[in-house]
Amino acid sequence: MKRVFPSIVILITLSLVGLMMLQMSWIQNVLQVQKQNYYLDLDNAYVGIVKGIKERLSSMLGFNPKTAAWESRDASNYFWEQLNKIPSDEINELIKQELEKNGIDLSYEFAIMSNDWNYSSIKSPGYVMDVMYANSFHKPITADNRYFISLYINKPKNYILRRTSWMIGASVLFTVIIISAFAVTVRTVFRQKQLSEIKSDFINNMTHEFKTPLATISLAVDALGNPKVQGRGDQIDYYTGIIREENKRMNKQVEKILQAAQLDTNDLDLNLQTVDVHEVVTNAAANIILMVEEKHGTLEQKLMAKRWFIKADEVHFSNIIANLLDNAIKYSKDPTHIVIETSNPNSKTMAIRIRDNGIGMSKETINHIFEKFYRAHTGNLHNVKGFGLGLSYVKSVVDAHQGKIKVDSTPGKGSTFTLEFPMT
């Protein structure tokens, strides 16, 4: 699976790159075709213009346009002379109709002239020979090419591109959709892969956490069955005490898992009441002082808040303080030094800050520590146990109390967790 997945991603990526290259080639071809179509439309419009001029001349002079000798030189001269009698407005209207009929809706200027640069009186007011002739389209009116119409079309920049904008836009849109779908798919697969790894880690951790107390209980039970122990009350008390402590330890682990399941269903019921934060912090500190001393450490309390009562669920609030202190001990180095501070950042909130001198965390780790089952890499520190549920639970409880939690940490220099809660 580790080799197959990257291969699939690479193949799909290459396919997308190939598809985009084909799209670019297709767009270039479309632009070229549209350009050819534009000139073809212009040629068709010219044919209609010339035909209309001849029909107008024939009607004015009393000739049949189908039998008139348009090809003879004398006829060319005669018709040229008579052409000036047609009002410019009629020619202009004829040109406009033919252009619109062929899908060219652009402003234009025109002039009818001979190949010896002799202007006729038939031209639009805006036609300027020196400016427009070189960029105009020319179409002969007579068969000998002596007389022709010069048509200057005011074609805006990127006109051909605009003619195909809807096709190009649709192509780009669908390409973006395909790329987005691919990105979402890859992200989902990565996420599923991470969840699979997290699940495996969780099962391994859970097995380890339950296996140790079960093994200890099993040994204690075997010892109680030993005839030498059965006759000694102190030994019985000792082994039953071990069984009791290991049982409590297992119950705590089960409770953590149940808390996680409760959070999954968004069923965190809070029994809000006025809570003395300093009292909760003091009690939590008292419960861990022995573990701190075992690591030759110190626990410093700086309860500086002027107001320390908040509305909270005392059980959940006590749990999050205990979890953060427990983490501070787990990830600290000898000698352990933990500081608990309280303060009032403003008149409406109370802050609790727990600082340790532990192994610290990278920015990447900080981005994930509140995710369920996530456990930070601890390098050579292998004695840190747990399911990766503690900080997820802390975040959920803090959010349920409309509070905030922030983490500041530097690898090798420790971490600081700051909690802020609205006061009563």
N, C-alpha and C positions, 0 to 999 in steps of 0.2 A: 504493500500500500504506500509506503514511504517513497518508492521509486515511481509507482504508477501515477500518483497524483501530480507531481511536478511535470511528468511527461504529458499528461492530459492538458495541463495549463499551457505548456509551451506550444503544443499542437493547435489548441484553440486560438492562442495569441497569434501564431503564424497565419492561421486561417483568417483572422480578423484583419491582419495587416494586408494579406492578399486581397481580401474583399474591398478594403479601402483603396488599394491601388487600382483595382478594377473599376471602382466607382469614379475615381479621378479620371481614368481613361474614358469611361462612359460619358462623363460630364464634358470632357474636351471634344469628344465626337459629337455630342448633342449641340454644343456651341458651333461647331463647324457646319453641321447640318442646318442649324437655324440661320447661319450666315448665308449659306447657299439658298435656302428658302426665301430669305429676304430679297436677294438679288433676283430670284426667279419671280417673286411677287412683283418686283419693280419692273421686270421685263414684261410681264403680263399686263401691268398697268399701262406701260408705254404702248403696247399693241392696241389696247382699248382707246388710249388717247388719240393715236394716229388715225384709227378707224373712225372715231367720233369727229375729228377735224375734217376728214374726207367726206363723211356723210353730211356735215354742216355746210361744207363748200358746195357739194353736189345739190343739196336742197336749195341753197341760195342762188346758184347759177342755172338750175333747171336740168341738171344731168342725172343720169342713173349712176350711182356710185359703183355699181358692179360692172358697168360697161365703159366707164370713163377711162381715157388713155393716160393713166397716171405715170406710166413709165417713160413716155416721150419727153424730150428736153423742152419742146415748145409748151407742152402741157405743164411741165414743172414751172416754167417761167410765168405762164398765165395764171396758174393757181397761186403762185407766190404773190403775184400782184393783187389778186383778188382776196388773198388771205387777210390783208390789212383792213378789209371791210368788216371782218367779224369782230364784234366788240370783245375787248379783253376779258370782261366779266364772264362772257359765255365760255371762253377757253378756260378760264380759271375754275369755273364751276365744273366743267368737263373733267379737268385734271383732278379736282378734289373728289369727284364721284368715283373715278377709276382707282385712285389710291385707296380710298376707304373700302371699295369693293374687294380689293386684294389685301386688306388687313393692315394697311400703312396709314396710321392716323398721326401724322406728323406735320408740323408747319413746313412751308416750302416757298420758293420763289422760282419763277420761270421766265424764259425768253425764247422766242422763235427767230432764228437767224439763218443766214446763208454761210457757206464755207469760205466766203471771202470776207467774213466778219462784218457783214452788213446787217445791222439790226432792222427788224421790222418794228412797227409801232405796237406789236402785240407782245407785251411783257408785263410782269408784275411790277408795282412801284418800287419794291424793295430789292429788285435784282441789280447787283453791282458787278459789272463785267470783271474788273480787275481782282475783286475779292472772291467771287463765287464760281467763275468759269472753271477753274482748275479742279474744284471739288464737286463739280456737277456731273450728272448723268446725261449723256447725249444719245438721242435717237433720231435717225433720219425720217423725214416726212415723205420725201420723194425717192423714187427708185434709184436715181443717179446720185443720191447722197449730197446733193447741192444744198438742200435745205433741211434743217433739223431743229429739234426742240431741245433746249438745255434746261435741265431741271435740277435745281439745288434744293436738297432736303436737309432741314435743320435736325440732324440726327443727334440726340443727346449721347453723352458719354455712357458707355456700357449698355447701349440700347439692345444689342444682341443678347447680352446677359439677362436683361430684364425680360426679354421675350420668353426665356426659359426658366425664369425665377421659380415658378411653382414646381417645375420638375426637379430642379436642383434642390429647392427647399425640402421637398418630400424625400428625396434621396438622402440628404444630410440628416433629416429627422429620423428616418428609419435606421440609418447607420448609428446615430447616437443611441437610439433605443436598444439596438443589438449590443452595442458596447456596454451600455448601462446594465442590461440583463446579464451579460457575461460577468461584469464586475460584481453584481449582487450575488450571482451564483458562486463565484470564487470565494467571496467573503463568507457566504453561508457555509460553504464546504470547509473553509478554514475554521469557522466558528464551531461547526459540528466536530471537526477534528480536535479542537481544543477541549470541547465538552467531553469527548470520549476520553481524552487524556486525563482531564479533571476527574471524571468518573472513576477511572482506573486508580488514580492516586487516592481518591476518597475511600474506595473499597479497601485498598492496601492499608491506608491509615486506620480505618475502622477495624480491620482485622487485627492489626497490631495493637490498637488501643484496648480491644476486648480480649485478645489472646493473653496479654500479660496478666491482668487481674484474674482471669479464669485459671491460668496456670498456677498462680499464687494460691488461689482458693483451693484448687485441687491438692496442692502440696499440704496446705493446712489441714484439709479434711483427712488426708492419709496420715498425717501426724497425730490427729485426734484419735484415729483408730489404732494407734500403737499402744499396746498394753502398758508400756513404761510411762506414757504420758497420761493415760486415763486415771492413774492413781495420784496425779499431782495437780492440785487446783490451780497453782500459778501458771503451769504450762497450758492448761485448758483455757484459762483466761487470756493468755498470750495469743494462742492460735485463733480463738474465737474473735479476739480483737482484730487480728489480721483479716479474717474473713469479713468482719463488719466494715473495715476501712476500704477493702477492695470492692465490696458491694456498693458503698457510697460512691466510690470512684466510677464504677460502671453506671450507676444511676445518673451521675452528672453527665456522662458522655451521651446516654440515652436522651437526657433532657435537652442537650444541645441539638441533637438531631431533630427532636420533636419541635424545638423552637424554629429550626430552619423550615420544617414542613409547615408550621403555623404561618410563617412569613410568606411562604409560597402561595398560600390561599388568601393572603391579605387579611388575615383574621387576627390581627393584633389588638386585643381588647385592652384598653387602658383604664385603670381605676385611678383617676386623677384626684390628687389631694395635695395639701400644702406640705412640702418636703423641706426639711432642714438639710441643705446641701453640705454644710460643714460637718454635721453629725454623720451623714452617710460617708463622706470622705474619710473621716477619722476612724469609723468602724472598718471600712475597707482596708485602710492602712494597717490597722491592728491585726487584721486577719492574715496579712502577708509578711508581717515584720520578721517572722521566724525564717521564712524562705529567703528574705533579703540578707539576714544575718548568716545563713548557711553559705551564701556567696560572698561573705566578708564585706557586705555592702552597707549603705546607709539609705534611709528614707527620710527625706526632708519635707516638711509641710509648711507652706507659706499661705495661710488662710487670710488673705488681705482684703477680701470683699467686704464692703460696708453693709451690703444687703445680700442675704444668702438664702432666702426662701423663694422657691419656685413651685408652680403647679406641675406635678409629675406623678407617674405611677412609681411608687417607692420600690417595688420589687424589680421592675425593669430598669429603673434608674440605678439602683444598687448593682445590678448585673453588669451594666455597661462600664461603670467605674471599676468593678472587680476585673472585668475582661481586659481593660486597658492596662491596669496594674499588672495583671498576670502576663500580658504580652511584654511589658517593660522588663519584667524579670527574665522571661524566656530568652529574649534577644539581647540581654545585657552581657557585658564582659566583666570579669572579676578585676577589681572589686566593683560591685554594682553601686550605682548612685542614681537614685530616682528622686525627682522633685515634683511635688503636687502644689500647684498654686491656684488661688481663686482671686478674682477681681471683678470690677464692674466697668466694662468698656464705656458704658453710657448709663443713663438713668433708667433704661428699660431692659437691660440685659445683664446676665451674669456669665462669666467665663470661667471654665475649669481647664487648667493646662497641666498635662502630665508629660514630663521630660525625662529621658533616660540617656545613659551614655553607651548605648548598645551598638550593634553592628551597622545601624542605619539602613537606608533604602535608596535605590536609584529612582530617577524620575519615572522610568518605565514601571517599576514596582508600585510606586505611589498611585499611578493611574489605574491599577487593578486591585489594590488591596481590599477594597470594599465589595469586590465581586465574590459571590458565593463559591466556596470550595477552593478559592485561590490561595496558594501558599507561596510566600516569597522564597527565592533561592537563598540559602544560608551559607553557601560556600562550604568551608570545612566544619561548620557547626551542625552536627548530626543529632544532637540530643533534643531538638525542638520538636515536640509532638503536637498533634491536633488535627482537626478536620478541615481547617480553613473556613470555619463558620463564624468565629468570634467577631471579627470586624464587620462582616456582613450584617450580623445581628445588631451590633452597635449602631451602624449607619441607619438601619431600619427604625430602631427605637428613637434615635435622635430626630429623624425626619417626622416620626409620628408625634413628637412633642413640639413640632414646628421650630426645631433647633437647627444649628449648623455645626459641622465638624470639619476641621482643617488639619492637614498634616504638613509639617516641615521636617525634612530629613536630609542628612548628608551621609553617604556611605563612610563607615568607619568612625563617625562622630556622634551617632545617636539620632533619636527621633523625638519630635514634640507633637503631641495630639492636643488640639485646642477645641473645646466644646463651648458652644454659646447657646443659652436658653433664655426665653423671655421670662421676666420676673412677674410675680403676682402684684 
